[in-house]
Amino acid sequence: MATYTFLTSSVKEVTSKINRIINKCKKQGIPYTFNVGEAYDKIIENKENNQRFSVNVTDIEIEVNFKFNGWTSLGAVTRKDGIVQCYFNDAALIKQYKDTDFHCDHCHKHAHRNSVIILEHENGERKVVGTSCVQEFTCGLDGNLIASFNDLDSYLAKKDSELGILLQGESLDDMPISVFCEHVGNPVYAVKDIIACASRLVRINGYENSNSDDATWKFILDLYGRTSVMMDDKDAYAEAERAIAWIANMTEEEYTSSSYLFNLHQIIDAGLCSMRHFGILASIIPSYQKSEYKRIQSERPASNFYGNVGDKVSLTLTFTKSISYNSQYGTGYFHFFSDEQGNIFKWSTNSPMEFGVKEPNSDYTSLHSLDQGAVVKISGRIKAHDEYRGEKQTVITRCKYEVIESKERDRKVAEMNEEYNRNKDYKCPWEKTFDDLLEHCFGGK
Ligand SMILES: [Zn+2]
């Protein structure tokens, strides 16, 4: 029996994913256990910097017994739209089976099949089996169901670790698009265009993972259709190119280290994709940004503590990243900054980092998320000197900040002025007609 602990906010998403599998188990008479517990508050503590949060969580028990005649499934390899994808939890299995010829060890028929399941017997024997032959090993059980359970398994493990990851201060990698995910039609798109759309969406709205209602990938097609918008977005294409190069230049050792990286590598190598790949392609943007952040951190001089605890400070810093989390008090944020000497600053607060843009000829100021790399003048008090994984962080508190430089703000201001200038001399036809009408009625004509 496996028990996973999830943030209560993600339980709806998780159970809907589990239910898809459980419904199939019901139909096929496969024994299962599936219980969703009561929500409760859990205090989690980061010992390294003494921060504590109360987080609302829910336990879910799930077990599906797929053992038949001593055989269990290790994972699956599929090919759709000309792209091979792996679903294993173990890098060694990816290396071993990524080049499978989709030959079935059971019937030895060379049918053109699109997926194989890798089965292992208790005695260590392994077989690569087509999804229709797999039923011979599993008393009639559908091979696609087994493949989808493998995918669910790795999904749950990842979701479960959200709490831990929250504390480690890292964002989640996206899960590979699932083998059982439905997809629509088969039009083909250039991978670069799709990633450029994702880059724009992430820049403007932040990233939403592929299981969310507002998942980034769901907006890609709409944006893709607005060719003129995308053609002007040089930054989105530049980021897409950098993200593609990041994957394309990986060594085989690197890209076979997880199913996620392997599947991304396969799609990028193909250069073309279908809509079923949008989810994983959208996720390349946050993954790439995370890897860039790590690279930059590793190249910059080691961080040292700044000032003394209790000092009032006023500093000019570069904004490097934000991590958000949900607790019963609402959304909280850790904002990270660095100075020119490479020293790291951290601010824990309930508000996001934003810049305001005053709209031309109006009193209204709109707020937008601050971009990584923006420069801020920030004042506050030094609360603590903490060490996190060997990195010295100066924790600042009660901060006020002013945005000094922001590429995103420059772009927003330019956009707004352009729109204002385009519209200011415009007179709508109705207005004209109404004036004409007035003149006609009362102007004595
Ligand atoms: Zn077969």
Residues whose N, C-alpha, C, O or C-beta is under 5 A from the ligand:
A	BS01	ZN	C104 H106 C107 H108 G130 C133
